[in-house]
Amino acid sequence: MTTTGTTPPPGQPRWLYRAQDAQGRPTEGFVHAQTAEEAMQAIAALQQPPLTQVQLHTSGLYARAMTEMADDALGTLDVKALRQLARDQIEAQENPGLWTTLRQLLRNNRTWLLVCAALVALAVWRRWSPWVQVILVLAMLAPLGVFAYMHQFQRMYQQMLHAHATGDIPRLDVLAQRLARAAERHAFLRQPAWDAAVRMAWFEARAEGVDAAILRLRIHPMRPADEGEFLARIYTLPLATGDHAGFTARLRDLMAQRPGEPTLQLDLALAEARAGHTDEAQRLVDTLQPAMLPPHGQAFIDWVRGMIALRDPARASEAASHLGKACEQFLGLVRRAAGAWPSLAVCTCDYALALAWSGRAEMGRTVFTSVQPVARHHAEPERLALLERELRLRG
């Protein structure tokens, strides 16, 4: 367990965090650790007095993969470069998009751009050879060329997320194949290509069964070498067929390999709540430490609390309050991360059901209609049938 200021042991992933220092100023950075708990301990040991309002911005399920992707793209970074990378990543999470990326590019390459601009001006003033002037202009534009080249892959990945959310399987298949081919040339694209393959497997599981989808993933060229990393991505596939028991079994197996992983504990709490095991779901969510979850973790906590309340029809209004908060947070998240659309859609279905049971069927019908194009590809068919029946009976 080390901080960004020391050499990490081999194989330890980086964990991105944001906090406040003793003067109340925001600060961000990375620590090296194997688990979220170790990451929090490493952050606490960074300085005295310790940082406050610490929030991890990395999920334990993806810490290693994201570290490897950044290292493949950027190479070895010193402490100063890592701090800037931390600022850039948090800014990109909060304000993703073309302009944020372009602004970061210009800021991080300002010295190169200023020097090249000065040399171009000097070349024009001194009437240097046109070839020299052209070379200097091309050198100044080189970072923008790299940006344009890299941005095509970012755009491709975002298009893939949209295709997955809307169930556009032919488009998803094409984009997944393109990302896989690009990853053969660029190692930093292995994680996006693998993510695309797993998202494609969701629909393959629905059509051909979970085992067939997992078997296809096992021979995928972008499959992670580590079995634990592989299991961390495929454990949700039983949900594609509505197999909650299979999902919970795979999740518990994974938790046995990664004890104390808060993201998995939260997933299990939601699964138990949806299965009606409210006491166990309550215990799991009450023992969570929100600071060890990524920022969107609170949305899932509210979702769990809403599902616990929804088991009792007399608490439907309370359930609607929790689920409404969760949906509001997911709605803010999908504006920054298209991958959150399936969570928003499924949570909104639960919210619509709570509204119907609390005497607000018309409002429930409205919110359900807003996500129906996504929900029909990601919510369990039985849950959708129940919701549609309740909205019809109470409308």
WOZIKA-V387605 format. One record per backbone hydrogen bond with DSSP energy under -1.0 kcal/mol. NH is the residue of the N-H (numbers start at 1). CO is the residue of the C=O. E is the energy in kcal/mol with one decimal. If there is no record, write none. Layout:
# WOZIKA-V387605
{{NH & CO & E} {NH & CO & E}}
This chain:
# WOZIKA-V387605
{{2 & 32 & -1.6} {4 & 30 & -1.0} {6 & 3 & -1.6} {12 & 9 & -1.6} {15 & 31 & -2.8} {17 & 29 & -2.3} {18 & 55 & -2.0} {19 & 27 & -2.8} {20 & 52 & -2.7} {21 & 25 & -2.4} {24 & 21 & -2.1} {27 & 19 & -2.6} {29 & 17 & -1.6} {31 & 15 & -1.5} {32 & 2 & -3.4} {33 & 13 & -1.7} {39 & 35 & -2.2} {40 & 36 & -2.3} {41 & 37 & -2.0} {42 & 38 & -2.5} {43 & 39 & -2.3} {44 & 40 & -2.1} {45 & 41 & -1.3} {46 & 43 & -1.4} {52 & 20 & -2.7} {55 & 18 & -2.5} {56 & 291 & -2.2} {57 & 16 & -3.3} {62 & 59 & -1.3} {63 & 59 & -1.0} {66 & 62 & -2.9} {67 & 63 & -2.0} {68 & 64 & -2.5} {69 & 65 & -2.2} {70 & 66 & -2.2} {71 & 67 & -2.4} {72 & 68 & -2.4} {73 & 69 & -1.8} {74 & 70 & -2.8} {75 & 71 & -2.2} {82 & 78 & -2.3} {83 & 79 & -2.2} {84 & 80 & -2.0} {85 & 81 & -2.3} {86 & 82 & -2.4} {87 & 83 & -2.1} {88 & 84 & -2.6} {89 & 85 & -2.7} {90 & 86 & -2.2} {91 & 87 & -2.4} {92 & 88 & -2.5} {93 & 89 & -2.0} {94 & 90 & -2.2} {95 & 91 & -2.8} {101 & 97 & -1.9} {102 & 98 & -2.6} {103 & 99 & -2.6} {104 & 100 & -2.3} {105 & 101 & -2.1} {106 & 102 & -2.5} {107 & 103 & -2.4} {108 & 104 & -2.9} {109 & 105 & -1.2} {110 & 107 & -1.1} {113 & 109 & -2.5} {114 & 110 & -2.7} {115 & 111 & -2.5} {116 & 112 & -2.5} {117 & 113 & -2.5} {118 & 114 & -2.4} {119 & 115 & -2.3} {120 & 116 & -2.5} {121 & 117 & -2.4} {122 & 118 & -2.5} {123 & 119 & -2.6} {124 & 120 & -2.3} {125 & 121 & -2.5} {126 & 122 & -2.9} {128 & 123 & -2.6} {133 & 129 & -2.1} {134 & 130 & -2.6} {135 & 131 & -2.4} {136 & 132 & -2.5} {137 & 133 & -2.3} {138 & 134 & -2.7} {139 & 135 & -2.4} {140 & 136 & -2.2} {141 & 137 & -2.0} {145 & 141 & -2.0} {146 & 142 & -2.4} {147 & 143 & -2.4} {148 & 144 & -2.5} {149 & 145 & -2.2} {150 & 146 & -2.6} {151 & 147 & -2.6} {152 & 148 & -1.1} {154 & 150 & -1.5} {155 & 151 & -2.8} {156 & 152 & -1.9} {157 & 153 & -2.3} {158 & 154 & -2.2} {159 & 155 & -2.3} {160 & 156 & -1.9} {161 & 157 & -2.1} {162 & 158 & -2.0} {163 & 159 & -2.3} {164 & 160 & -2.3} {165 & 161 & -2.3} {166 & 162 & -2.2} {168 & 163 & -2.1} {169 & 167 & -1.8} {172 & 168 & -2.6} {173 & 169 & -2.7} {174 & 170 & -2.1} {175 & 171 & -2.4} {176 & 172 & -2.5} {177 & 173 & -2.0} {178 & 174 & -2.1} {179 & 175 & -2.5} {180 & 176 & -2.0} {181 & 177 & -2.3} {182 & 178 & -2.5} {183 & 179 & -2.2} {185 & 182 & -1.1} {186 & 182 & -2.1} {189 & 186 & -1.8} {190 & 187 & -2.0} {193 & 189 & -2.3} {194 & 190 & -2.5} {195 & 191 & -2.6} {196 & 192 & -2.1} {197 & 193 & -1.8} {198 & 194 & -2.3} {199 & 195 & -2.2} {200 & 196 & -2.1} {201 & 197 & -1.9} {204 & 200 & -1.7} {205 & 201 & -2.8} {206 & 202 & -1.3} {207 & 203 & -1.8} {208 & 204 & -3.4} {209 & 205 & -1.6} {213 & 209 & -1.7} {214 & 210 & -2.6} {215 & 211 & -2.4} {216 & 212 & -1.9} {217 & 213 & -1.7} {218 & 214 & -2.1} {220 & 217 & -1.4} {223 & 220 & -1.9} {230 & 226 & -1.8} {231 & 227 & -2.7} {232 & 228 & -1.8} {233 & 230 & -1.3} {234 & 230 & -1.2} {235 & 231 & -1.2} {237 & 234 & -1.5} {239 & 236 & -1.7} {240 & 237 & -2.0} {241 & 238 & -1.3} {242 & 239 & -1.2} {243 & 238 & -2.4} {244 & 242 & -1.5} {247 & 243 & -2.0} {248 & 244 & -2.8} {249 & 245 & -2.3} {250 & 246 & -2.2} {251 & 247 & -2.5} {252 & 248 & -2.5} {253 & 249 & -2.0} {254 & 250 & -2.1} {255 & 251 & -2.4} {256 & 252 & -1.7} {258 & 254 & -1.7} {261 & 258 & -1.5} {265 & 261 & -1.9} {266 & 262 & -2.3} {267 & 263 & -2.0} {268 & 264 & -2.5} {269 & 265 & -2.2} {270 & 266 & -2.2} {271 & 267 & -2.3} {272 & 268 & -2.8} {273 & 269 & -2.2} {274 & 270 & -2.5} {275 & 271 & -1.6} {276 & 273 & -1.0} {277 & 272 & -2.6} {278 & 276 & -1.7} {281 & 277 & -2.2} {282 & 278 & -2.7} {283 & 279 & -2.2} {284 & 280 & -2.4} {285 & 281 & -2.3} {286 & 282 & -2.2} {287 & 283 & -1.2} {292 & 289 & -2.2} {293 & 290 & -1.7} {297 & 294 & -2.6} {301 & 297 & -1.9} {302 & 298 & -2.5} {303 & 299 & -1.8} {304 & 300 & -2.6} {305 & 301 & -2.5} {306 & 302 & -2.3} {307 & 303 & -2.3} {308 & 304 & -2.3} {309 & 305 & -2.0} {310 & 306 & -2.0} {312 & 309 & -1.6} {315 & 312 & -2.7} {316 & 313 & -1.5} {319 & 315 & -2.6} {320 & 316 & -2.6} {321 & 317 & -1.8} {322 & 318 & -2.1} {323 & 319 & -2.9} {324 & 320 & -2.4} {325 & 321 & -1.8} {326 & 322 & -2.2} {327 & 323 & -2.7} {328 & 324 & -2.2} {329 & 325 & -2.0} {330 & 326 & -2.6} {331 & 327 & -2.6} {332 & 328 & -1.7} {333 & 329 & -1.8} {334 & 330 & -2.6} {336 & 333 & -1.7} {337 & 333 & -2.6} {340 & 337 & -1.9} {341 & 338 & -1.7} {344 & 340 & -2.3} {345 & 341 & -2.7} {346 & 342 & -2.5} {347 & 343 & -2.5} {348 & 344 & -2.3} {349 & 345 & -1.7} {350 & 346 & -1.7} {351 & 347 & -2.3} {352 & 348 & -2.9} {353 & 349 & -2.0} {354 & 350 & -2.2} {355 & 351 & -2.4} {356 & 352 & -2.3} {357 & 353 & -2.4} {358 & 354 & -1.1} {359 & 356 & -1.4} {360 & 355 & -3.2} {364 & 360 & -2.3} {365 & 361 & -2.7} {366 & 362 & -1.9} {367 & 363 & -2.4} {368 & 364 & -2.2} {369 & 365 & -2.2} {370 & 366 & -1.3} {371 & 368 & -1.2} {372 & 368 & -1.1} {374 & 371 & -1.4} {375 & 371 & -3.1} {376 & 372 & -2.1} {377 & 374 & -1.7} {379 & 375 & -3.0} {384 & 380 & -2.3} {385 & 381 & -2.4} {386 & 382 & -2.2} {387 & 383 & -2.5} {388 & 384 & -2.8} {389 & 385 & -2.1} {390 & 386 & -2.5} {391 & 387 & -2.6} {392 & 388 & -1.9} {393 & 389 & -2.6} {394 & 390 & -2.1}}
